[in-house]
Amino acid sequence: MRHSEAGLRALMAAGLDGDAAAHAALLRALVPLLRRFFRRRMRGDEDIEDLVQETLIAIHAKRGTYDRDRPFTAWLYAVARYRLIDHLRKRRISVPIEEVEAILITEGFEGPVTARIDVDRLLSGLPGKQARAIRDTRLEGLSVAEAAEGARIGQSDVKVSVHRGLKELAARLRGQR
């Protein structure tokens, strides 16, 4: 189940107010987000689950530092990014300089949150299947197979939907529609 920024923020706030069930629900909801975050930035899958667990522990331990007036995902991805940097440092893994930017970029800061709102607005003008295919594959980082399974459609249908949707968005952005 996917959660919106508002939904995650509400769970976090309820958890901070002492609702243990909301806090547990928040941590469960974060697992797939964190897996995608680390999968995009790591070469192998061997350490991803460890990083997810370490990040969940850090989120639990540092939850008092969350500012309720700021986007939750900004805080979440900052914690995840620091976990990743610590992980790389502990393992003495060197990263080619070209990849450092990809590791440091975090989906959750205010600029990207605003951009996501703009993207959501753009996608809202597309047919639902196209918008979902683009959101799943291009924004959420799912593979075509994962997106197809989630939408219960064929992989070729996902590919065609992404292609047509992006073509439509490009035409709109050029002012042709």
Secondary structure, DSSP 4 states (H G I P E B T S, - for coil): ----HHHHHHHHHHHHTT-HHHHHHHHHHHHHHHHHHHHHH-S-STTHHHHHHHHHHHHHHHGGG--TTS-HHHHHHHHHHHHHHHHHHHTT----HHHHHHHH--TTSHHHHHHHHHHHHHHHTS-HHHHHHHIIIIIS---HHHHHHHHTS-HHHHHHHHHHHHHHHHHHHTT--
